[in-house]
Amino acid sequence: MDEALAKVSEIRAWIDTNTAERDDLEAQLREATAEARAAGADVEIVPALDYAFLAEHAQVASGKLNVMGASYTHLVVDGFPAVHTIAVAGRVRTGKEQDPVEVTLTFTSPAGAGQYSIEGSIDLDVVEGVRPYGDHVGLLFASNLQVVLFTEGLYEVHVKIDGTPARRLAFTVEARATEA
């Protein structure tokens, strides 16, 4: 057990160190990009996921995300199978004049009997009226889908940006305890 805890601590330390390095590298990248643009270079902005979360319902309206029941990690149902509406929402940061960005969402149920996955994509495009901040724009997305929950366990949604894994969102499902 001590060895397992040591490994957890080691991985957490690595993540903390690399997060700090990533933040430093992103600051250096912003500075180098600004210098290159000042010199007349055309530097492409690579789309990146700013944030994503699970919710009970989400929609994009008037340039804002409208969300209910956001950021849950646990769900209790009366029994199985259960039908559940899940929303995935977020924002992608990209350049003001970039090509459309593909956001791919893959929902996966736990391993075992009834395991399945659903995958779909959303193409986000910079449209008139999107307000830039600096050289970037934030493209909002929301997708609502009904899923069937067949069993207790960990359900996952994987988010990809232009085919590159960007985030893993997960929630645990359990059956409501019944009184004897």
C-alpha positions in Angstrom: 0.0 0.0 0.0 2.9 2.4 0.8 4.3 1.8 -2.7 0.9 2.6 -4.3 0.6 5.8 -2.3 4.1 6.8 -3.2 3.3 6.3 -6.9 0.2 8.5 -6.5 2.3 11.2 -4.8 4.9 11.0 -7.6 2.3 11.3 -10.3 0.7 14.3 -8.6 4.1 16.0 -8.2 4.8 15.4 -11.9 1.4 16.9 -12.9 2.0 20.0 -10.7 5.5 20.5 -12.1 4.3 20.1 -15.7 1.3 22.4 -15.1 3.7 25.1 -14.0 6.0 24.4 -16.9 3.0 24.5 -19.3 1.8 27.8 -17.9 5.4 29.2 -18.3 5.6 27.9 -21.9 2.2 29.3 -22.8 3.4 32.8 -21.6 6.6 32.4 -23.6 4.5 31.4 -26.6 2.2 34.4 -26.3 5.3 36.7 -26.1 7.0 35.1 -29.1 3.8 35.2 -31.1 3.3 38.9 -30.4 6.9 39.6 -31.4 6.5 37.5 -34.6 3.3 39.4 -35.5 4.9 42.7 -34.8 7.6 41.7 -37.3 4.9 41.0 -39.9 4.7 37.2 -39.6 1.4 35.4 -40.0 1.3 33.1 -37.0 -1.6 30.6 -36.9 -3.5 30.2 -33.6 -4.0 26.6 -32.7 -7.5 25.9 -31.4 -7.6 24.8 -27.7 -10.3 23.9 -25.2 -10.7 26.5 -22.6 -13.2 24.5 -20.5 -15.8 21.8 -20.8 -18.3 20.4 -18.3 -21.3 18.1 -17.9 -24.7 19.5 -17.1 -28.4 18.5 -17.0 -29.1 21.0 -19.8 -27.1 23.5 -21.8 -27.6 25.7 -24.8 -25.8 28.6 -26.6 -28.0 31.7 -26.9 -27.0 35.3 -27.6 -23.3 34.6 -27.3 -23.6 33.0 -23.9 -24.0 29.5 -22.4 -27.2 28.9 -20.6 -26.8 25.9 -18.3 -28.8 24.1 -15.6 -27.3 21.5 -13.2 -23.7 22.1 -14.2 -20.6 20.2 -13.4 -21.9 17.1 -11.7 -19.9 14.0 -11.0 -22.5 11.8 -9.4 -26.0 10.6 -10.4 -28.5 8.5 -8.4 -31.3 6.7 -10.3 -34.3 4.8 -9.1 -33.4 1.6 -11.1 -31.9 0.2 -14.3 -32.3 0.7 -17.1 -32.7 4.5 -16.7 -32.9 7.2 -19.3 -30.8 10.3 -18.6 -30.3 13.5 -20.5 -26.7 14.7 -20.4 -25.4 18.0 -21.7 -21.7 18.7 -22.6 -20.9 22.3 -22.9 -17.7 24.4 -23.2 -15.6 27.0 -25.0 -12.9 26.6 -27.6 -10.3 29.4 -28.0 -9.2 30.0 -31.6 -8.1 32.7 -34.0 -10.4 35.3 -35.4 -9.8 34.1 -38.9 -9.4 30.4 -38.4 -10.9 27.5 -40.2 -13.9 25.8 -38.5 -13.0 23.7 -35.4 -14.3 20.2 -35.0 -15.4 19.2 -31.5 -15.9 15.5 -31.1 -17.8 14.1 -28.1 -17.6 10.4 -27.2 -19.9 9.1 -24.5 -19.0 5.7 -23.1 -20.8 3.5 -20.6 -18.9 1.2 -18.1 -17.4 -2.0 -19.2 -19.5 -5.1 -18.9 -23.0 -6.1 -20.0 -24.7 -3.4 -22.0 -21.5 -1.4 -22.6 -21.9 1.0 -25.5 -20.6 4.3 -26.8 -22.0 7.2 -28.8 -19.9 9.6 -30.8 -20.8 12.9 -32.5 -19.1 16.0 -33.8 -19.9 19.7 -33.9 -18.3 22.1 -36.3 -17.7 25.5 -34.7 -17.1 28.4 -37.0 -16.2 32.0 -36.3 -19.4 33.8 -37.2 -20.2 37.5 -37.5 -21.0 39.0 -34.1 -18.5 36.8 -32.2 -16.6 39.3 -30.0 -12.8 38.8 -30.1 -10.5 39.2 -27.1 -7.0 40.1 -28.3 -6.2 37.8 -31.3 -8.7 35.2 -30.1 -12.3 34.4 -30.1 -14.2 32.0 -27.9 -16.5 29.6 -29.6 -19.2 28.2 -27.4 -20.7 24.7 -27.8 -23.5 22.7 -26.1 -24.8 19.3 -27.0 -27.7 17.5 -25.2 -28.3 13.8 -25.7 -30.4 11.1 -24.0 -28.5 8.1 -22.9 -29.6 4.8 -21.4 -27.9 3.9 -18.1 -27.8 0.1 -17.8 -25.7 -0.3 -14.7 -23.9 1.3 -11.9 -20.4 2.6 -12.6 -18.3 5.3 -14.1 -19.6 6.8 -17.3 -17.3 9.0 -19.4 -17.4 11.7 -22.1 -14.2 12.3 -24.0 -13.8 15.7 -25.8 -11.5 16.1 -28.8 -10.6 19.3 -30.6 -9.7 18.7 -34.3 -9.1 15.1 -33.5 -6.7 15.7 -30.5 -7.8 14.5 -27.1 -8.6 17.6 -24.9 -10.6 16.5 -21.9 -12.1 13.5 -20.1 -15.4 14.2 -18.2 -16.8 11.5 -16.0 -19.7 10.8 -13.6 -20.6 7.9 -11.4 -24.1 6.3 -11.5 -25.6 4.4 -8.6 -29.0 3.0 -7.8 -31.0 4.7 -5.1 -31.1 2.6 -1.9 -34.4 1.0 -1.3 -35.9 0.7 2.1 -36.5 -2.8 3.4 
